[in-house]
Amino acid sequence: MNRLKGFDLLALGFMTFALFLGAGNIIFPPSAGMAAGEFIWRAALGFLLTGVGLPLLTVVALARVGGGMDRLTAPLGKFAGTVLAVAVYLAIGPLFATPRTAVVSFEMGIAPFSGNSGMPLFIYTLVFFAAMLFLVLNPGQLVNRIGKFITPVLLAALLVLGGAAILAPAGEVGAVNESYRGAPLIKGFLEGYLTMDTLGALVFGIVIATAIRDRGVTEPALVTRYSMIAGVIAAIGLSLVYLALFYLGATSQGIAGGAENGVQILTTYVQHTFGTPGSLLLAVVITLACLTTAVGLTTACGEFFSALLPVSYRSVVIVFALFSLLVANQGLTQLISVSVPVLVGLYPLAIVLVALSLLDRFWLSSSRVFVPVMAVTLVFGVVDGLAAAGLGSWVPALFTQLPLADQSMGWLVPVLVMLVLAVVTDRLLGRAERVQHRA
């Protein structure tokens, strides 16, 4: 029975860190930190729960079931599981995450020099997705080589950036934005949705488990254990990045108070601290990192949908590249505003799915618990998503009176109530089945 040594575990942890380190991990903490102001650490804790804790638990849940998202959703039935998987793949693919990689790299690398108008964005995204499509259709060793080059450079750049944010802040911690004043922890928790890392973990978690098995580890308990260790290493790295970027944002109100998003805060800080050479270096690193992230997401989507539908992998990735190009040209601020309601509706499903999977030893019949609890989560998640989209008039008054409804977490109490009812029903039916079996 093979076991992984210390260096192998460290390498596995860095691989996991690289899987999760994308555009969203870099652009959202600064904007959240700036808005949180004096409540920075409470907001950061909430952000870490969804931006670090949930992806870690998702990796562990996938390792425990020994497969991908299809095994995690098996208790829901094939149809419901497939629908949820399609929603997740579309969110991390052409609807939000993939276009975001292009827009983030444009706003960090090109916009400071070309301006933020439509034509430069269109030209850049056209080139970006053409390069992405070439790599997706002709992966070979090129992506691996780029990945091996980018990861250490990106880590070094983040180390320098994080160190500068702590040792050379642009100013004092600023005032809190009104949106963070009432419940900074919950607001930070919801901001963590925007990283999409929990959704990404549902797709990439199997990669980690496979990497462990490829090293000759076959014992399921060891696979779970090593996945957890790799996840913890990645979680530590992500937490340090997030905390440094939160502080960078909180201390940058004086130089970037009018920024609309985290990219503008970062570029303003880098220009202020390091000048044009620093801005150019950061732009190149982020552009290459975003490109490889886009390649990975589009490849995963291509493989999933070509297996699900009677369509070739080539056709899927071409259509997704064109659609991503169209979405990307809406601009980053618009893209974020549209993605928020979808993620507010989708994330509770991912959270509950992972939680139920981790607690599966307590259910006599997984389907008796999963189906009703996930159904309630879907209903209330959609309601919160509508409210987040500014369509509160569509929501019945009863839903708006639920605890935490005004923080887009109205789903929590109904789901817990349904969980209790489902568990009681599961126990009673299980007891009746045992009695019938004995008779």
N, C-alpha and C positions, 0 to 999 in steps of 0.2 A: 504493500500500500504506500503510494507516494505521498510525501508531505512537502509543502513549500517552505523554503528557507527564508531568512530575514530579507535578503536582497530581492528575492522573487516577490515577496509580499509588498515590499516598498515599490517595486516596479509596477505591480498590479494596482497599487493605490494611486500612483501617478497616472496610469492609463485611465483609471476611473475618473480622476480629477480632470483629465483632458477631455473625456467624453462630455462632461457636464459644463465645462468652461466655454461659454459661447457669448454671443452679443448681449443677451439679456442679463447675464451675470455681471456685466461691466457697466451697463448704462442705467440700470434701475436703482442700485444703491445710492449713487450720488444725488439723484433727484429726490429720493425718499429721505435721505439725510438732510438735505437742504430744507425740505418741507417740515421735517420733524423738529428741527432747531433744538431747543433746550430739552426736548423729550427724546433725543436721539437714541439713547440706549434702550428705552422701552420699545420704541419702534423697531430698532435693530433686532431685539429679541424676537418680536413677532415675525419679522422678515426671515430670521434664521430658522424658525419653526417650519415654514413652508418652503423656503429656499434651500435648506440643508437637511432638516430632520425628515421631512416627508420623502424626498428622493432616496435617502438612506434606507428608510423603512421599506420603500418599494423595491429596492435592490434585494433586500433580505427576503421579502415576500416572494419574489420571483425565484430566488435561489431555493427557497423551501419547497416550492411546487415543482422545481426541476425543469422549467420550461419557459415559454414566453407568455405573452398576454393571453393567448388562447386558453392556456391551462388556468390562469388566474380567473378568467371569466367563465370557466366551464360550468360552475353551479348555476349560472344565469340561463343556460341553454344556448344553443348555437346561434340562433337569430339575434337575441339581445346582446350576446357577447360580440358578435360581428359588428353590429351597429355601433357599440361603444368603441370598438377598435377602429372603425372607420372614422369616427369623430375625432379620436386622439391623433390618428395619422394625418388627417386633414389639418388639424390645428398646428401640429409641429411641422407640417409640410407647407403646401402652397397657400394656405389661408393666412398664416401669421408668421411662424418662426423662420421659414426660408426667405420670404420677402424682407423680413427684418434684418437678416444678415447683410443684404445688399444696401439697405437704407442706412444702417448704422455705419458701415464702412464708408459710404459716401459722405455722410455728415461729418465723420471724423477725419477723413483723408482728403476729400475733394472740396467740400463746401467752404472750408476756411479760405480757399484760394479762388474758387470759381463763383462763390455765392450760392444761395440756396434756391435758385429758380428752377423751373421745370425742365428746361432743355439740358443743362448739365446733368441733372438727375437721370433723365431718360438715356442720355448717351452712356453714362457710367453703368447704369443697371443693364443696358443692352450688352455691353462688353462683359460685365460681371457674370450674367447668366449664360452668355455664350461660352465663357471659360468654364463655368460650372458644368454645362451640358457636355462639353468636350471631355472633361474629367470623368463625369458619370458614365458616359458611353465608352470611354477608353481608360478604365481605371489603372490597370497594370500595376507598376511599382511607383508611379509618379506621385500618387496621393500619399503613399506610405513615406516616401522621401520628404515630401513637403511637410507631412505631419511630424516627422522626426526633427525637422529643422525648426518648425514653428513652435512646438511645445516648449523647448528650453528657452527660446528667445522671448516668447510670450511670458513665461514665468519670470524671467529676468526683468522684463519691462514692468510687470506688475509689482515685483519686489521694489524696484526703484520708485515707481509711482506711489505705492503704499507707504514706503519709508519717507518719501517727501511729504506726503499728506500728513503724517504724524509729526515729523521733525520740522517741517517748514510749512505750516498751514498758511492759507492766504489771509486769514483773519481770525476773529473770535467766533465762537458758536453763535449762530444767528437766532432770530426770533422764530417761534413756532408758527406754522401755517394753521389757519382756523380748522382745516380738515383733520389735523392731528391732535387738536387740543382736547377733544372729548375722550377719545379712546385710542391712544397712540399704539398700544400693543396690538389691538385688532386691526387697525389701519395698516400697520407694518405687516401683519399676517396676510392681509389681502394683497398688499403690494408684492409679496413673495410669489403669488400666483403668476405674476408677469414673467418670471424667469422661465416658466414652463418646464422646469427641471423634473417635477413629478411625472408629467406626461412623457417627457423624454426618457425617464427611468423605466416607464412601462415598455418602451421600445428597445432601449439599450441595455436593460438589466440582463437580458439573456446573453448579451455579448460578454459580460463579465463572467457569468457562470461558465460559458463555453471556453473562455480563455483559461479558466482554472482547470477545467476538464482536459484541455489540450496539453496541460503540463502533467498529465497522468494521474490526476486526483479523481478518484471514482466514488469515494465514500460520500454519500449525500450530506452527512453531518459536517464533514470537512469542507465541502463546497459551500454550505451555508456559512460556516465559520469564517472561511477565507473571504467570502463575499462581504461579510460584515466588517472584517478588518480592512479590506480595500475601501469599503464605503466610509469607514471612520477616517482613514487617511485622507480621502477626498473631501470629507466633511470638514476636517480641520483646515485644509487648504482653502476651501471655499469660504469658511467662516472668517478666516484672516483677511481674505480679499474683501469680503463684504463689509467687515467692520472698518477697515481702512478707507474704503470708498464712501461709507456712511459719514465718517468723520471729515473726509475731503469735501463732501457736499455741504455738511453742516457749517463748515468754516469758510465757505466760498460765497456766501450771500453778498458780501461787499463787492466782489468782482464779477459775479454771474447771477445777480438777483433777478434779472429779466429772462433767464434761460427758460425755454419751454420744455426741455427734456434733459436727460442725463448726459447725452452726447455733447450738448452745448456746454454743460457745466465742466465736463472733462477737458474738452478742447480749450476752453477759456483758462482753466487752471494750468494745463500743460504749457500753453503759450505764456502765461504769466510767470511760471516758475522756470521753465527750461528754454523758452524762446522758440523760434521757428525750427531749429534742428530737432528739438524734442518733439514738436508737433509732427514733423515729417516721419521720424522714426516710429512714433506711436501709430501714425496713420498706416504705414506699411505693415506693421505687425498685426494690427487689428484687421486690415483688409485681407491678409493671408489667412488669419484665423477664421474670419467669417466665411471665406471661400471654402475652406475645408469643412467647416460646419455645414454649409449649404450642400456640399457634395455628399456628406454622410446622411443628412436628412432626406435628400432627394433619392439617394440610392435605397434607403430603407423603405421609403414610400413606393418606389418603383417595384421592389421585390414583393411588397405586401399586396399591392393592387393588381400586379400581373398574375399573382397566384390566386387572387380572389375572383378576378374577372377574365373573360376570354379576350384579353388584350395583351399585346407583347410588352415586355419591359421597356423597350425602346420607345414605343408609342406613349406609354405612361409618363416617362421622364420628360419627353419633349413637350407634352401637353402641360405638365406641371411647371416646367421652366417658363413657358409662355404665360401661364396664369400668374406665376410668381412675379414675372416682369410687370404685368398689369397691376397687381396689388401693390408692388413696391413703389410705383410712381404716384401713389396717393400721399406719400410723405410719411415720415416717422411719427409725427404727432397724431396725424389722422389714423395711422395704422394702430397705434397704441390705444386710441380712444375707441376704435371699433373692436379691438381684441378683448378689452376689459369685460364687457358683458358676457361674451362667449366663455371666457375663462372663469368668470364668477359662476356660471351655470355648469361648466364641465368639471371644475376642480373638486367640488364636493363629491361627485361620483368617483373620482380617482381616490380621494381620501378614504371614503367609506369602503370602497373595494379593497384597498390595501389593508385597512383595519380589520375587516371581516376575514380576510385571508390569513392574517397573522394570528387570529384567534380561532382558527378553524377546528382546533382540538376540542373546543367547548361545544361545538354543534353536533348533534346526533345526525342530522341531515342538513348539509350545507345549503341545498337549494331552498329548504323551508325557511331559512334565515336570510339568505342572500336576496331572493326575489322580492319579498315585500319591503325589505329595508332599502334596497336599491331603487325600487319603484317610488317610494316616498322621497328619497333623495333626489330623484329625477324631477318630480313635480315641484318641490320647493327650490331646487337649484335653478329651474327654469324661471320661477317667480322672481328669485333674487337677480337673475340675469336680466330680466325685463326691467326691474327697478333700476339696475345699474346702467341700463341703456337709456334711462330717462323716460321709460314708458310706464311709469307708476300708475297712470290712469287705467291701464289694462289689468292691473292687479286688484283683486277683490280686497275690500277694506280689512277683512279678517286676517289676511296674510301680513298686512302692514303692522298689525298689533302684536305680532309674535315677538318674543324676546330676541334681541340682537338683529331684528329685521332691518333697522335703519343702518346697520353696519354690514349689510349684505351677507349675514350669516343666520338668516331666519330659518334655514334648513336644520340647524343643529338640534334644537329641542324636539321637533317632530320626529327626526330620525332616531334620537335616543329613545323616545317613547315607543316607536315602532320596533326598535331593537328588543326592548324588554318584552313586548307582546309576542314577537316572533320567537324569542328564546323560550318563553313559557309554553307557547303552542308546540314548539319543537320537542320540549321535554314531555308534555302530556301525550302527544301523538307517538313519541318514541316509546313511552311506557305502555301505551295501549298495544303497540305493535309487538312488544316483548311478551305481553300477556297472551295475545292471540297466537303468537308463535309457540308458546309453551303448551297452550291448549291443543 
